[in-house]
Amino acid sequence: MLWLLGILILAGAGCVGALAYEYSRIEIPAPDAFAVSQTSIVYYSDGTTEIGRLSGGGRRIIDCSTLPDYVGNAVVASENRSFWTDNGIDLRGIARALFNNVTTGSRQGGSTITQQYAERYYLGETTTYKGKVKEALLALKISQSQDKSTVLCNYMNTIYFGRGAYGIDEAARRYFGKNATDLTFEESALLAGIIPAPSDWDPAVDHDAASQRFSRVISIMQEDGYITAEQAQNATMPGTIDYSSTSSSYAGPNGYLLSMAVSELASNGAFKDEDIAAGGYSIVTTFDKDRQKLMEQVASPSQNGLDEPDGLETGGMSANSKTGAILAVYGGEDYQTKQLNNATQAHYQPGSTMKAFTLIGALQHGVSVDSTYFNGDSPQSYQGLANPVANYGNVSYGNITLAQATAYSVNTVYMRIEEKLSSQTVASIAHEAGIESTLSDDSPFLTLGIDGVTVNDITQGYATIANQGTKVTLHCVQTVDDSTGATVYTAPTTGTQVFTPNVANLATKALTGTMTYGTAKAAGAEIGRTTAGKTGTANDNRAESIVGYTPSVVTTFAVWYPGSDGSAQVLPTWDGYRNGIGFPNVLYANYMKQALAGTSEEQFTEPTDPGTATGDDGTWGVDGGM
């Protein structure tokens, strides 16, 4: 028997030696990528009001020194009572777990907080015996190199609490609707108690099990001196909030704002798409909280009280033309129901709002908005067209100025100007202004808005005109800070001069007529400010739209009526809006009147050169044969 004992002693010494060798070799690795992933938070332009949290790691890493002591002590009481004094491993627990695993085939833990921390923060989940040995050795190494407060904090920031929440701060938000810094000791005890099986012991799933775990933690906290006997006696299990899929940040209109911010950061190359949501970023958008809520109240059929027909689609956008900041957007009623953004992705026919770019072309050739007269009769024939073109309602205006033709949206005048310029020139001007959608540069009807564009396109194009010919790219993200608070991205706001200031100011002068005596005079009067803009009716009344602006704020609204196959149908008539005509004007007036309230009235810059009466080659207007 002595020889057997000797063999056992030698084998034990060999194991100890092997473990000692492995311990000497092991180094604390970099944290596991998932363990340090964090949910990125998106804010309104004030930088403090939260729009929502992106679906990423479901975690926000916090500085645990900001937490009440009882938060961490509740976790210690629940998971590892000897934590503050042990060396990081529990040999008895490991032996007990090993015995049960071998005899029952189960997978039991027996791990200390430090071991769980080593596994989840550095190694990822380990299930093999070899992995568990490495986990224990790493826990020993950690206990010798990191203080207990650091270990506990990283552990609390890492572990899963159920409800999609990783880390104590996100758990506090999803169970109690508050930050972890505001947790009570009862709330802390409840969260700590469900750590071993959070999905099963969530009070919303099994209230009795959660209550038993809560009482256990409270009892241990009293025994170990973390709370008083009186606190323990008076402790009551706290209620939790209803957190489900409907609590998603993407519910309602918010989803459009969040998806726009993510798309912008990914598309401009500032960040990798997969890193944005789980990078722990603080993303400050340009969305103005009050104007965004106003936009939703005005455009949403469930809020505006306008009794619009079921199925009507609305897109809206308001932006600062000087900075390019998107102030408000209406992409739809509920992102979770329909992900297609009506402001940035859906296409509609803009109708006569495209005439502004034909107007720019005429002005670039020196045509005067007030002194050059065009034939506004209806109908008229044009080169290459078998059928004549008429004005809306087939109204004849006689000889009128370019300003009048703009205000009254006279098709025959603008068709003649496009014929003079060429559709390729008009398309090029529109693209220079910021229209990104494909345009039919070989169609004589381009100026009548036959091509599908987005609300963002038109808002961008008119923002360039409003900003005296300087195009500042519209954007919805101001800045991005990383998890340390360092600013890692600032949106570019430098513009490019694409039209001369005088040409842009002349266009604005003509476009003010729309709001004072033209097709949007009622909306202009309702706002009570100096504004410019243009209305648009699509071919066969398949869409209605308006875009208007002050020197700083440009706003677009469009409505259309898709059929079951998604194609645009003729707009219905309701509440006096024949084929929807005039409805966008009401939305625009309702929004702009309130959005501009309390701000100083701005005046447009007067043009410095009115242009020559007949254009640069003397062939524009009635006298020139047009």
FIMI-103192 format. One line per field, with one value per residue (C-alpha): residue number from 1; z, x, y; chain. Coordinates in Angstrom, 1 decimal. Last residue first. Layout:
BEGIN
num	[NUM ...]
Z	[Z ...]
X	[X ...]
Y	[Y ...]
cadena	[A ...]
END
This chain:
BEGIN
num	[626 625 624 623 622 621 620 619 618 617 616 615 614 613 612 611 610 609 608 607 606 605 604 603 602 601 600 599 598 597 596 595 594 593 592 591 590 589 588 587 586 585 584 583 582 581 580 579 578 577 576 575 574 573 572 571 570 569 568 567 566 565 564 563 562 561 560 559 558 557 556 555 554 553 552 551 550 549 548 547 546 545 544 543 542 541 540 539 538 537 536 535 534 533 532 531 530 529 528 527 526 525 524 523 522 521 520 519 518 517 516 515 514 513 512 511 510 509 508 507 506 505 504 503 502 501 500 499 498 497 496 495 494 493 492 491 490 489 488 487 486 485 484 483 482 481 480 479 478 477 476 475 474 473 472 471 470 469 468 467 466 465 464 463 462 461 460 459 458 457 456 455 454 453 452 451 450 449 448 447 446 445 444 443 442 441 440 439 438 437 436 435 434 433 432 431 430 429 428 427 426 425 424 423 422 421 420 419 418 417 416 415 414 413 412 411 410 409 408 407 406 405 404 403 402 401 400 399 398 397 396 395 394 393 392 391 390 389 388 387 386 385 384 383 382 381 380 379 378 377 376 375 374 373 372 371 370 369 368 367 366 365 364 363 362 361 360 359 358 357 356 355 354 353 352 351 350 349 348 347 346 345 344 343 342 341 340 339 338 337 336 335 334 333 332 331 330 329 328 327 326 325 324 323 322 321 320 319 318 317 316 315 314 313 312 311 310 309 308 307 306 305 304 303 302 301 300 299 298 297 296 295 294 293 292 291 290 289 288 287 286 285 284 283 282 281 280 279 278 277 276 275 274 273 272 271 270 269 268 267 266 265 264 263 262 261 260 259 258 257 256 255 254 253 252 251 250 249 248 247 246 245 244 243 242 241 240 239 238 237 236 235 234 233 232 231 230 229 228 227 226 225 224 223 222 221 220 219 218 217 216 215 214 213 212 211 210 209 208 207 206 205 204 203 202 201 200 199 198 197 196 195 194 193 192 191 190 189 188 187 186 185 184 183 182 181 180 179 178 177 176 175 174 173 172 171 170 169 168 167 166 165 164 163 162 161 160 159 158 157 156 155 154 153 152 151 150 149 148 147 146 145 144 143 142 141 140 139 138 137 136 135 134 133 132 131 130 129 128 127 126 125 124 123 122 121 120 119 118 117 116 115 114 113 112 111 110 109 108 107 106 105 104 103 102 101 100 99 98 97 96 95 94 93 92 91 90 89 88 87 86 85 84 83 82 81 80 79 78 77 76 75 74 73 72 71 70 69 68 67 66 65 64 63 62 61 60 59 58 57 56 55 54 53 52 51 50 49 48 47 46 45 44 43 42 41 40 39 38 37 36 35 34 33 32 31 30 29 28 27 26 25 24 23 22 21 20 19 18 17 16 15 14 13 12 11 10 9 8 7 6 5 4 3 2 1]
Z	[-76.6 -79.8 -78.4 -77.8 -75.8 -73.5 -74.0 -77.4 -76.4 -76.0 -72.3 -71.3 -72.5 -69.7 -68.4 -64.8 -61.6 -60.2 -56.5 -55.3 -52.0 -49.0 -47.5 -44.3 -41.0 -38.3 -34.8 -33.2 -30.6 -33.0 -36.0 -35.4 -34.5 -37.7 -39.7 -38.7 -39.1 -42.3 -43.8 -42.8 -44.4 -47.5 -47.8 -47.9 -50.7 -53.4 -51.9 -55.0 -54.2 -50.6 -49.5 -46.5 -48.6 -52.2 -53.1 -54.4 -57.7 -57.1 -56.5 -56.8 -53.7 -55.0 -52.6 -53.8 -52.7 -51.9 -51.8 -49.5 -49.4 -46.8 -47.0 -44.7 -45.0 -42.0 -42.1 -44.7 -44.5 -46.4 -48.2 -49.9 -50.8 -52.0 -53.6 -55.2 -57.7 -59.1 -62.7 -62.9 -59.6 -58.1 -56.6 -54.4 -54.3 -51.8 -50.2 -46.8 -45.1 -42.0 -41.1 -41.1 -42.0 -44.8 -46.4 -46.1 -47.8 -50.5 -51.4 -55.2 -55.7 -54.1 -51.1 -50.7 -54.3 -54.9 -52.5 -55.1 -57.5 -54.9 -53.8 -57.4 -57.6 -54.3 -55.7 -58.9 -56.8 -54.4 -57.3 -57.5 -56.4 -53.5 -51.3 -47.6 -44.5 -41.9 -41.4 -38.6 -35.6 -34.7 -32.0 -29.1 -26.0 -23.3 -22.3 -23.9 -27.2 -28.1 -31.4 -32.7 -34.7 -36.4 -38.6 -41.8 -44.8 -46.9 -47.0 -50.5 -50.9 -53.4 -51.2 -48.3 -49.3 -52.7 -51.2 -48.7 -51.7 -53.1 -49.7 -48.8 -52.3 -52.0 -48.3 -49.3 -51.8 -55.6 -58.2 -61.6 -63.3 -61.8 -64.3 -65.1 -66.2 -68.8 -71.8 -70.9 -71.7 -68.3 -66.6 -63.0 -60.7 -57.0 -55.5 -55.7 -54.0 -55.7 -58.1 -59.0 -59.8 -62.0 -63.9 -64.4 -65.8 -68.1 -69.4 -70.0 -72.4 -71.6 -74.3 -74.1 -70.3 -70.7 -72.9 -70.5 -67.8 -69.5 -70.5 -67.0 -65.2 -61.5 -60.4 -58.4 -60.8 -63.9 -62.0 -61.2 -64.8 -66.0 -67.8 -71.3 -71.4 -68.4 -70.0 -67.6 -68.8 -65.3 -64.6 -67.6 -70.8 -73.0 -76.6 -78.0 -80.4 -78.5 -80.3 -80.2 -78.1 -78.5 -76.3 -74.3 -72.6 -72.7 -70.5 -73.2 -71.4 -70.4 -69.1 -66.8 -63.3 -63.0 -65.4 -67.5 -67.2 -68.4 -64.8 -64.1 -66.7 -65.2 -61.7 -62.8 -64.3 -60.8 -59.1 -61.5 -59.7 -57.0 -60.0 -59.6 -56.8 -57.9 -54.9 -53.6 -50.2 -48.7 -46.8 -45.7 -46.0 -44.2 -45.1 -41.9 -41.6 -38.5 -36.2 -37.6 -36.5 -37.8 -40.7 -41.7 -40.3 -39.7 -37.6 -37.2 -39.9 -39.6 -42.8 -41.1 -43.1 -44.5 -41.1 -41.8 -41.7 -43.1 -43.9 -45.5 -45.5 -46.8 -47.1 -46.4 -44.5 -45.5 -43.6 -40.6 -39.8 -36.1 -36.2 -33.8 -35.2 -38.7 -37.9 -39.8 -37.4 -34.1 -35.4 -36.7 -33.4 -31.5 -33.7 -33.4 -29.6 -29.4 -32.1 -34.1 -34.9 -33.3 -30.4 -30.4 -27.2 -28.1 -26.2 -29.3 -29.5 -31.9 -34.0 -34.4 -36.9 -39.3 -39.3 -38.4 -40.1 -43.6 -44.6 -45.1 -41.6 -39.6 -41.7 -41.6 -37.8 -37.4 -39.9 -38.1 -34.8 -36.1 -38.0 -35.0 -32.9 -35.0 -33.0 -31.5 -32.2 -28.7 -27.9 -25.1 -27.3 -27.3 -23.5 -20.3 -18.0 -15.0 -11.8 -8.3 -5.3 -2.7 0.7 3.2 6.6 8.6 6.6 7.1 10.8 11.1 9.4 6.0 4.8 8.1 6.9 8.6 7.2 3.7 4.0 5.0 2.2 -0.3 0.7 0.8 -2.8 -4.0 -2.5 -4.1 -7.5 -7.2 -6.3 -9.1 -11.8 -15.3 -14.5 -11.4 -13.6 -12.1 -15.3 -17.5 -14.7 -13.7 -11.6 -11.4 -10.0 -6.4 -7.3 -9.2 -6.3 -3.7 -5.7 -5.9 -2.2 -1.6 -3.7 -7.2 -8.2 -9.4 -11.4 -13.7 -13.7 -15.4 -12.8 -14.6 -17.9 -16.6 -13.6 -15.8 -18.2 -15.3 -13.7 -16.8 -19.7 -20.2 -22.8 -20.4 -18.2 -15.8 -17.8 -16.3 -17.6 -15.8 -12.4 -13.0 -14.0 -10.8 -8.6 -10.0 -9.7 -6.1 -5.2 -6.2 -9.3 -9.5 -7.0 -7.3 -11.1 -11.0 -8.8 -11.1 -14.1 -12.5 -11.8 -15.4 -16.8 -14.7 -15.9 -19.5 -19.1 -17.5 -20.5 -20.3 -20.7 -21.7 -22.8 -21.6 -20.4 -18.9 -18.7 -17.5 -15.3 -13.8 -13.0 -11.3 -9.4 -8.4 -7.0 -9.0 -7.9 -11.3 -12.2 -15.5 -15.2 -16.0 -12.6 -11.1 -13.0 -12.9 -9.3 -8.2 -10.2 -8.7 -5.2 -5.9 -7.4 -4.5 -2.0 -3.9 -4.0 -6.0 -5.9 -2.8 -0.4 1.9 0.1 -1.9 1.1 0.6 -3.1 -5.3 -3.4 -0.6 -3.0 -5.5 -2.6 -1.6 -5.0 -4.9 -1.1 -1.6 -3.5 -7.1 -8.4 -7.6 -10.0 -13.0 -15.7 -18.6 -20.6 -21.9 -24.2 -26.4 -29.5 -30.3 -30.2 -27.3 -27.7 -28.2 -24.9 -23.8 -22.7 -25.8 -26.6 -30.2 -29.3 -28.0 -29.3 -26.8 -27.9 -26.0 -24.8 -25.8 -23.2 -22.4 -26.1 -27.1 -24.4 -22.3 -23.2 -21.6 -18.0 -18.4 -17.7 -17.7 -13.9 -13.3 -15.9 -14.2 -10.7 -12.1 -13.6 -10.3 -8.3 -10.7 -10.5 -6.7 -6.7 -9.0 -6.8 -3.6 -5.3 -6.5 -3.0 -1.5 -4.0 -3.1 0.6 0.0]
X	[-41.0 -40.3 -37.7 -40.3 -42.5 -39.7 -36.1 -34.3 -32.1 -29.0 -28.2 -31.8 -34.7 -35.2 -31.7 -31.1 -32.3 -28.7 -28.1 -30.9 -32.4 -31.5 -34.6 -35.9 -36.0 -38.7 -37.4 -38.3 -41.1 -43.3 -41.4 -42.2 -45.8 -46.7 -44.4 -46.2 -49.8 -49.0 -47.1 -49.8 -52.5 -50.5 -50.0 -53.9 -54.3 -55.1 -55.8 -57.7 -60.3 -59.6 -63.1 -63.2 -62.1 -61.2 -59.1 -55.5 -55.1 -53.0 -49.3 -48.0 -47.6 -49.4 -52.3 -52.6 -50.4 -51.9 -49.6 -48.8 -45.9 -44.7 -41.4 -39.9 -37.0 -35.8 -33.0 -33.8 -37.5 -38.8 -41.5 -41.9 -45.4 -46.7 -49.5 -49.2 -51.0 -53.1 -52.9 -49.2 -48.1 -49.3 -46.6 -46.5 -43.6 -41.7 -40.9 -41.7 -42.1 -44.1 -47.8 -48.0 -51.7 -51.2 -48.5 -50.7 -53.6 -51.3 -50.1 -51.0 -50.0 -50.6 -48.2 -46.9 -46.3 -45.0 -42.2 -40.8 -39.9 -37.8 -36.3 -35.2 -33.6 -31.8 -30.4 -29.2 -27.7 -26.0 -24.3 -25.3 -23.3 -21.4 -20.3 -21.1 -19.1 -21.2 -19.2 -20.7 -18.4 -17.1 -14.9 -15.7 -14.2 -16.7 -15.0 -17.8 -17.3 -18.8 -20.6 -21.6 -24.2 -26.1 -29.2 -27.6 -28.5 -25.5 -24.8 -25.3 -24.6 -26.8 -28.2 -29.0 -32.7 -31.7 -29.5 -32.3 -34.6 -32.6 -32.1 -35.8 -36.6 -34.3 -35.2 -38.9 -37.8 -37.8 -39.8 -39.7 -42.6 -41.9 -43.3 -39.8 -38.8 -41.6 -39.3 -37.7 -34.1 -32.7 -35.1 -33.9 -32.4 -32.6 -29.9 -31.4 -28.8 -28.8 -26.2 -28.5 -31.3 -29.1 -27.9 -31.5 -32.4 -29.4 -30.2 -33.8 -32.7 -32.5 -34.8 -37.3 -37.0 -38.1 -41.0 -42.2 -42.0 -44.2 -46.8 -46.9 -47.9 -47.3 -49.3 -46.5 -43.8 -45.6 -46.1 -42.4 -41.5 -43.7 -47.0 -48.4 -51.8 -52.8 -54.8 -56.3 -56.5 -57.5 -53.8 -51.9 -52.1 -49.5 -50.1 -49.9 -47.4 -44.4 -41.1 -41.0 -43.7 -47.4 -49.4 -52.6 -53.1 -51.8 -48.9 -46.8 -43.8 -42.8 -39.4 -39.4 -40.2 -38.2 -35.5 -33.7 -29.9 -29.0 -28.4 -31.9 -33.4 -31.5 -32.5 -36.2 -35.8 -34.5 -37.5 -39.9 -39.2 -41.8 -44.2 -44.9 -42.9 -43.8 -43.2 -40.4 -40.1 -36.7 -35.8 -39.1 -41.5 -39.1 -39.8 -39.7 -43.4 -45.1 -42.1 -41.4 -44.8 -46.7 -44.4 -41.2 -42.0 -38.8 -37.7 -34.7 -32.4 -29.2 -27.8 -26.2 -27.6 -30.6 -31.9 -34.2 -37.8 -39.0 -42.3 -43.7 -47.4 -49.1 -52.8 -54.0 -57.1 -58.5 -57.7 -59.9 -57.8 -57.5 -53.7 -52.8 -53.7 -53.2 -49.6 -48.4 -49.1 -48.6 -45.5 -44.0 -44.7 -43.0 -40.0 -40.1 -40.0 -37.2 -35.0 -33.5 -29.8 -28.6 -26.3 -24.9 -23.5 -21.5 -21.3 -20.0 -22.8 -25.2 -22.5 -20.0 -21.9 -22.3 -18.7 -18.2 -17.4 -17.8 -20.5 -23.0 -22.5 -22.9 -25.9 -27.6 -27.3 -28.8 -31.6 -32.4 -32.8 -35.0 -37.2 -37.6 -38.7 -42.0 -43.6 -41.6 -37.9 -36.8 -38.4 -41.0 -43.4 -41.0 -41.6 -40.9 -43.8 -42.3 -41.2 -42.8 -40.6 -40.5 -41.0 -38.3 -39.6 -38.0 -34.7 -34.5 -35.1 -32.5 -30.0 -28.5 -25.1 -24.3 -23.6 -26.8 -28.9 -27.7 -28.2 -31.8 -32.5 -30.9 -33.1 -36.3 -35.6 -34.9 -38.2 -40.1 -38.5 -39.6 -43.1 -43.4 -42.4 -42.5 -43.1 -41.0 -38.1 -37.0 -37.0 -35.2 -32.9 -31.7 -28.5 -28.8 -32.4 -31.4 -29.2 -31.9 -34.4 -31.8 -30.9 -34.6 -34.9 -31.7 -33.1 -31.8 -31.1 -27.5 -28.7 -30.6 -34.4 -37.3 -37.5 -36.9 -35.6 -33.7 -32.2 -31.1 -29.4 -27.4 -26.6 -25.0 -26.5 -30.2 -32.2 -35.1 -32.8 -30.0 -27.0 -23.5 -21.0 -21.3 -21.9 -18.8 -16.7 -17.8 -17.1 -13.6 -12.7 -14.0 -12.1 -8.7 -7.0 -3.6 -3.6 -7.3 -6.9 -4.2 -6.3 -9.3 -7.1 -6.2 -9.9 -10.9 -8.1 -9.3 -12.9 -11.7 -10.0 -13.2 -15.2 -18.1 -16.5 -18.5 -16.4 -12.8 -12.2 -15.3 -17.5 -15.1 -12.8 -15.9 -17.5 -14.3 -14.1 -17.7 -17.0 -17.8 -19.5 -20.9 -22.9 -23.2 -25.2 -24.0 -25.2 -22.1 -19.4 -21.1 -22.1 -18.6 -17.1 -19.6 -18.7 -15.0 -15.4 -17.5 -15.0 -12.1 -13.8 -11.7 -10.9 -8.7 -11.6 -12.1 -14.5 -16.1 -17.0 -20.7 -20.5 -23.6 -26.6 -24.8 -22.1 -24.8 -26.6 -23.3 -22.8 -26.0 -25.8 -22.8 -24.8 -23.6 -21.5 -18.3 -19.5 -18.6 -21.0 -21.0 -24.3 -25.5 -28.1 -25.2 -26.7 -30.2 -29.8 -31.1 -33.7 -34.5 -32.9 -33.0 -29.6 -27.7 -30.1 -30.1 -32.1 -30.2 -29.2 -27.7 -25.2 -25.6 -22.3 -19.9 -17.3 -18.2 -19.0 -15.4 -13.9 -11.5 -7.8 -6.0 -4.7 -1.6 -1.1 2.4 3.1 -0.3 0.3 3.5 1.9 -0.9 1.6 3.5 0.4 -0.6 2.8 2.8 -0.6 0.7 3.8 1.7 -0.7 2.2 3.7 0.4 0.2 3.8 2.9 0.0]
Y	[82.4 84.2 86.7 89.4 87.0 85.9 84.9 85.5 88.5 86.5 87.2 87.3 89.5 92.0 91.9 90.7 92.2 92.6 93.1 90.7 91.6 89.4 87.7 89.1 87.2 87.5 86.9 83.7 83.2 81.3 79.9 76.3 77.2 79.0 76.6 73.5 74.4 76.3 73.3 70.8 73.1 73.6 69.8 69.5 72.1 69.6 66.2 65.1 67.7 68.7 69.8 67.5 64.6 63.8 60.9 61.0 59.2 56.1 55.7 52.1 50.0 46.9 47.5 51.1 54.0 57.4 60.4 63.3 65.7 68.2 70.2 72.7 75.2 77.2 79.8 82.5 81.6 78.6 76.7 73.3 72.0 68.7 66.8 63.3 61.1 64.0 62.8 64.0 65.4 68.6 70.8 73.9 76.3 78.4 81.8 83.1 86.5 85.7 85.7 81.9 81.9 84.4 82.3 79.2 81.0 82.4 79.0 78.9 82.5 85.9 86.2 82.6 81.8 85.3 84.7 82.2 85.0 86.8 83.5 82.9 86.3 85.6 82.4 84.1 86.9 84.6 82.8 79.1 76.1 77.7 74.7 74.6 73.8 72.1 68.9 66.7 66.2 62.8 61.2 63.5 62.0 61.1 57.9 55.8 57.6 60.9 61.5 64.9 66.7 63.9 64.6 65.8 68.1 68.9 72.6 74.0 77.7 79.4 82.1 79.8 79.7 78.3 75.6 74.8 74.4 71.5 69.9 70.0 68.6 65.7 64.9 64.7 62.1 62.0 60.1 61.7 63.5 66.9 69.4 70.6 67.2 67.1 67.5 64.2 63.4 64.3 62.0 62.4 59.9 60.8 62.9 66.3 68.6 72.0 70.7 67.8 70.1 72.3 69.2 68.0 71.5 71.4 67.9 68.9 71.6 75.3 76.7 73.7 74.0 77.7 76.7 74.0 76.6 79.0 76.4 75.0 78.1 77.7 80.7 82.2 81.0 82.4 85.6 86.0 85.0 87.8 87.3 87.5 85.8 83.8 80.9 78.4 74.8 73.7 73.3 74.6 72.7 70.8 70.1 66.5 65.0 66.3 66.7 70.4 72.0 72.8 75.1 74.8 77.2 80.8 81.9 83.5 84.9 88.5 89.5 92.5 91.1 87.9 89.2 86.7 86.9 83.4 82.2 83.4 81.1 78.1 79.0 79.0 75.5 74.5 76.1 74.3 71.0 72.1 71.8 68.1 66.4 62.8 60.6 58.4 56.8 56.7 59.9 61.5 58.6 56.3 52.6 50.7 50.1 48.6 48.9 52.4 53.6 56.7 57.6 59.3 62.7 64.7 67.6 69.9 68.5 70.5 71.7 74.7 77.6 75.8 74.7 71.8 70.7 67.4 65.8 62.7 61.7 58.5 58.3 54.8 55.7 59.0 62.2 63.2 66.3 65.7 66.0 63.3 59.9 61.1 62.1 65.1 68.0 66.3 64.5 67.7 69.4 66.6 67.1 70.9 70.6 68.1 69.7 66.9 67.7 64.5 63.9 60.3 59.1 56.0 52.8 51.0 48.4 50.2 51.8 48.9 46.8 49.7 50.6 54.2 57.6 56.2 58.6 55.7 54.3 57.5 58.5 55.1 55.0 58.5 57.8 54.5 56.3 59.1 56.7 54.4 57.4 57.6 54.8 52.0 52.0 52.6 49.3 49.3 47.5 44.5 44.2 46.1 46.5 48.2 46.5 46.5 46.4 43.6 45.1 45.9 47.0 44.1 44.4 48.1 47.7 45.0 47.4 47.0 45.8 44.2 40.6 39.2 42.1 41.7 37.9 38.3 40.9 38.5 35.6 37.7 38.8 35.2 34.1 37.0 36.3 32.7 33.7 36.4 33.9 35.6 39.3 38.9 37.8 34.5 32.4 34.9 36.0 32.6 33.0 36.8 36.8 37.8 40.6 42.4 42.0 43.1 46.2 47.2 46.7 48.8 51.6 52.2 55.8 55.4 52.4 54.7 54.5 52.8 50.0 46.7 47.9 51.0 49.3 46.4 48.8 50.2 46.9 45.3 43.4 43.9 41.9 41.5 39.4 40.4 39.4 40.1 42.6 45.9 44.2 42.1 45.1 46.8 43.8 43.3 46.9 47.1 44.0 45.4 44.0 42.3 39.4 38.7 38.7 36.1 33.8 34.4 33.5 30.2 29.5 30.3 28.2 25.3 25.9 25.9 22.6 21.3 22.4 24.9 28.4 31.4 34.3 34.4 37.9 39.6 36.6 33.9 36.0 37.8 34.5 33.4 36.7 36.5 33.0 29.9 26.7 26.3 23.3 21.5 18.3 14.7 13.5 11.9 13.8 17.2 16.7 15.8 18.7 21.2 20.0 20.2 23.7 24.9 23.5 25.2 28.6 31.0 34.7 34.9 35.4 38.4 40.8 38.0 35.8 36.2 35.3 35.5 36.9 38.8 40.1 41.3 43.1 44.5 46.1 48.0 48.6 50.8 53.5 53.8 56.7 54.8 52.2 54.2 53.0 50.6 50.9 47.5 46.0 44.9 46.5 47.6 51.4 53.3 56.0 59.7 60.7 64.3 65.5 66.6 69.5 68.3 65.2 62.2 58.8 56.3 53.5 50.2 48.9 46.2 45.6 42.0 41.3 42.0 39.8 41.9 41.9 39.0 38.7 36.6 32.9 31.5 31.5 30.0 27.2 26.3 26.3 24.1 21.7 21.6 21.0 18.2 16.7 16.9 15.1 12.4 12.0 11.8 9.3 7.2 7.2 6.1 3.3 2.2 2.3 0.0]
cadena	[A A A A A A A A A A A A A A A A A A A A A A A A A A A A A A A A A A A A A A A A A A A A A A A A A A A A A A A A A A A A A A A A A A A A A A A A A A A A A A A A A A A A A A A A A A A A A A A A A A A A A A A A A A A A A A A A A A A A A A A A A A A A A A A A A A A A A A A A A A A A A A A A A A A A A A A A A A A A A A A A A A A A A A A A A A A A A A A A A A A A A A A A A A A A A A A A A A A A A A A A A A A A A A A A A A A A A A A A A A A A A A A A A A A A A A A A A A A A A A A A A A A A A A A A A A A A A A A A A A A A A A A A A A A A A A A A A A A A A A A A A A A A A A A A A A A A A A A A A A A A A A A A A A A A A A A A A A A A A A A A A A A A A A A A A A A A A A A A A A A A A A A A A A A A A A A A A A A A A A A A A A A A A A A A A A A A A A A A A A A A A A A A A A A A A A A A A A A A A A A A A A A A A A A A A A A A A A A A A A A A A A A A A A A A A A A A A A A A A A A A A A A A A A A A A A A A A A A A A A A A A A A A A A A A A A A A A A A A A A A A A A A A A A A A A A A A A A A A A A A A A A A A A A A A A A A A A A A A A A A A A A A A A A A A A A A A A A A A A A A A A A A A A A A A A A A A A A A A A A A A A A A A A A A A A A A A A A A A A A A A A A A A A A A A A A A A A A A A A A A A A A A A A A A A A A A A A A A A A A A A A A A A A A]
END
